[in-house]
Structure formats: structure tokens, C-alpha cells
Amino acid sequence: MTNKIYALVGPYASGKNTLIEKLVDLGINYIPVYSTGDPRNVKRTSNLVRYVSKAQFSQEDWMVRVTYKGDYYGIKKTDLLDSLNNNKISITMLDQNGVKQVQKLMNGSVKTIYLMVDYVSLVDRMLARGLNNTDMKYHLEYAESNGEFNYWKSANYIIKNTSTVESAYNQLMAILGLSINFNQELVRNKRLYRDKNL
């Protein structure tokens, strides 16, 4: 089996963070995203984004470098290449511009998984995160104007993420070729390791 990197793609609140966090809990390798944003302005805390200053950001060698709401986001070249060389499966998140940058350079090693979500689900999730009307309008207009609702046409895989997290997670596990048995075995191994090291 050739090592693969899978990138979750979709509009804001489509479920990228939630699904990646579940995979990270299983021990799947995660390729981190770096941002120059202020973590105090983030509505939903996550360990998936690593915050750096603009000065630090300018000094790194990025394979992916995009701008969103005036901040830079990137994925380090070394993180991508190390993951591809050392892990059967790695997961990350990208936007469409990031996908274009990676696919030019990674020669088919990155597969995209689009999270398809309707407007009602997105608004419900944004409300649950405490976003105000201005922020919600911004995210929806950004997704619309940047074609994020149409990206499914060029993605390698599509997950319909309009019902439960478990439903989307099961679809993702099937795409990655991971079974429930694999899931249970990883959980069991983590428990054994934890108990052994208490």
C-alpha cells in the first residue's frame, strides 16, 4: 500500500476539526496547520491549529500558504514530506487554494475528501459555536464567493455531513480503508499502554 495523505475540505463549520480530532484520538498521523491569527479570537478551541507570529511565519518553508480574514495559514513542507515517508495514512485540512498548491507538488499522493453540508446545518453549527449574525454572514458569503459549495465536483471523495458526527465518521473510516475492528484495536492498545504506564 502506498502512503497517502488525505485532506478534508469544506466550508467553515462543515466538520473538519471534529472528524480530524476523532482520527487523532485513534492515533492517525495529523499534519498540522499553522496560523498567524490570534487564538483569543477563535470561537472554537482546537489543538489542530498551531499559532505563530507573522515574523515566525515568514521564516518557514511552506508547501501550502493561504490567506483567510487577513491572517496567513500554512502547512510546512517538512511536515508533509515526513508524513508521506513515515505514515501509511495521514490527515490534514485544506482549502481549495491549498489543494491546488499541494497537488502540483505531491504528484497524486494527496487525496481530497469534501464535507458536503447544507446551509441549515452550517447555520445551526455556527449558532452553537456562538457566532453572531455578522460572522455567520461573512463565512457563508466567503464560502459562496470562493466556490466552496461546488468543490465536491473536483474532490476525490465526498462525505455527506448533515446528520450525526458518527455517520460522517463512519463514512470517513470507510474512505481511509479503516474498519471498526481497527478502531477498536487502537482503542484497546491505547488502554493497555495507559494502564501499563500508570
N, C-alpha and C positions, 0 to 999 in steps of 0.2 A: 504494500500500500504506500502510495506517495504521500508525503507530508502535505497537509493542507492548512490554509488559513481561511476561516470563514468570517465574513464581515456582516454584521447586522446593520441594515439601512432602513430608514423610515423617518417620518416627521417627528417633531418633538412630542413626547408622551405616547409614542407608539409601542413602548415596552422594551426598548433596547437594554436599558440598565437592569431592569428586573430579570430578564432572561439571562443576561450575562452573569449577574450575581449568582443565580442558581447554578450555572455551569462552573463558576469559580469555586463554589461550595463543594462541587464534586471533584475538584482537582484539575479541571481543564485549564490549560495554559491561557492566560489573558495577556494580550498585548496592550499596554496602557496608552491612553490618550492624555496628552499634556495640554494645559491651557494657561493663558495669561490672565484669565478672568479672576475676579475677586470672589473667593469661596463664600464670603458672607452674603453675597447677592444670590446665591443658589437656593432655589425653593426646595429642592430635594437633595439631601446629602447622600453622597456615594463615594466609595473608595476607588471607583473606576477612573476618575479624572484626577490627575496629579497637577497641582498648581505650581507655576513657576513665574518669576518676574519676566518682564519683556526683555530685560538685558540677558537673562539666562536663556530665554527662548532664542534670541538672535545668535547665540553661540553654538547651538546644537546642529547636528546634521540630520535633517528631517527628510523622510521619504514622502510624508504627507504633511502638507501645510495649508490650512484654510483659515478663513476669517468668518466670524459669526458675531453679530452685535458688537463690532469694534474690537473683539478680542481674537487672538491667534489660538488655533488648535493644531496639534500636530502629533504624528507618530514617528518615533525615531527609526532611522534606517537600521541601526544595530538591533533594535528590538524585533523588527520584522524578520531580518535575516537570521538571527539567532533562533527565533521561534520556528522558522521554517526548517532549519537544520536539525533542531533538537527535539521537536514535538510532533507526534503524528497528527494531532489536531490542536489548533489554536483559534481563539476567538477574539474579535475586536469590534469596534463600531466605526462607521464611516458615514460621510455624506456623499452626495453624487460627485462633487469635485474631488474628494479624497479617493473615491473609487477609480476615477479616471487616472489620477496620478499613480496609484498603486498598480493598476492593470497594465499600464505602459511598461512598467519596470519589472514586474514579478512574473511575467510570462505564463499566465494561466494558473498560478499557484493560489490565487485569492478568489474565492467563490463568494458571491453576494447573496444574502438572504433578506428579502424585502418583507417588512412587517406591515401588512395591509390593515388599516384601521379607518373606520368611517368618522365623519365629523362629530357625531353624537358621542361616540366613545372617547374621542380626543378631548372634547369639551368637559365631559364628566371627569376624566382623569386630571385635567388641569384644575378644575374646581376643587377636586380632592387634594391637590397639592397647594391650594391656597392662592392660586394666581388670580389677579384682578382682571377686569374686562380688557384693559389696555394691553396687558401682557398676552392674554389669550388671543386677542385680535392680531397682535404682532406675529405670534407663532403661526397662526393659521394663514395669514397673508404671506408670510415668508415661505411656508410650505407650498402654497398655491403658486406664487410668482417664480419659485425656483424649481417647479415641476416635481416636487417630492411626492405628490399623489399619483404621478404617472410613472415613477421609476420602476414599478413592477414589470413594465414591458421589457426592460433590459436586465433585470436581475436573474441570477441563476436559479433561485428558489423563491417561493412565496409562502409566507405563513399568514393565515387569516387570524388576526389577533383582536377579535371583537367580543369574545366571551371570557372564559376564565384563563387565568395565568397557566393553570395545569394543561389546558387544551393547547395553548401556544407552545408550552414547554415540551409536550409530547410530540408535537409536530417537529420542533427543533431537534429533539433527540433522534427522531427518525431520519432527518436530513443528515445529521452528523454520523449516522450509522451506529448509534449507541442504543442499546436495548435497556429495558427496565432492569434486567439481570445485571448489566454493567453498572447501572446506577446503584442498585442495592449492594453490589460487591464493593464499590468505592466507599459507600457509607459504612459498611461493616469494617473495612480496612482502616478507615479513619477512627472508628470507635476503638478497635484493637490497639492502634497506635497511641491514642489518647490514654486508654486505660493502662497501657504498659508504661507510659511515661508520667503517670501521676505520682 
